[in-house]
């Protein structure tokens, strides 16, 4: 069983979970009051459809009986999601390292495609200019996807971020990412991981 990180998304992988300890991410968990039941590193069931959950969890190798339980966690968040884990006798259930990696890739690829879609939307291009996604600096891309993954790549964030993205300006991007006053709502641990990654 390998716990090697993915080829893409190492920043997000490290921020979204741990192997062992109190925050062991291969067990079902609810990271925050706005999160749903989360499987592995960032695969949150809350806003997904039953069909998508069934497809993704089956492709990751989860057992059909567990999948049948987990589809009932759709729309649950916070305390309700935590209670769901208890009520369905899933406290000790954990996924394999391989399943965790597969589910992370599914989540990460989706968020990456969303960032690309946002950067190339007509209104964003009109306001900030065109982003050359295929040639965008790898560090900028990784942090951008992490911002989207946690819900921090908002229209307000684009007001100060997008120019450096359009210009593929890593130094300018770093100044924004490391400015704590711009990211007051981001937990300190996540902020610090991003700062360390861009430096």
NORVENDA-V319434 format. One record per helix or strand of 3 or more residues. SS is the DSSP state (H for helix, E for strand). FROM is the first residue (numbers start at 0). TO is the last residue. Records with the same first field share a line. If there is no record, write none. Layout:
BEGIN
SS = FROM-TO, FROM-TO
END
This chain:
BEGIN
H = 9-14, 49-58, 63-72, 77-86, 96-118, 121-127, 132-134, 137-149, 154-165, 169-176, 179-182, 187-197
END
